[in-house]
Amino acid sequence: MSPVKTKKQKSMTMPQIRTKARKLGITPGKMKKTELIHSIQQAENCTPCFGTAVDWCRYTDCCFMADCLKN
């Protein structure tokens, strides 16, 4: 049996992040990326943890994970 291949998650672009925010009723305005993502995470009842992970993250289904682990 061969190993399961997983797709490498791509980072979301700022326009994609702003669109996601607007869909959640957040007005992005001039928010910085981290602040905006924390607002999105809170609106989705998630821990506002973007940018705090070191080497790994237990929230493997997070759409911001690829970008978060770069920081």
Buried (B, 14 or more C-beta within 10 A) or exposed (E): EEEEEEEEBEBBEEEEBBEBBEEEEBEBEEBEBBBBBBBBBEBEEBEBBBBEBEEEBEBEEBBBBEBBBEE
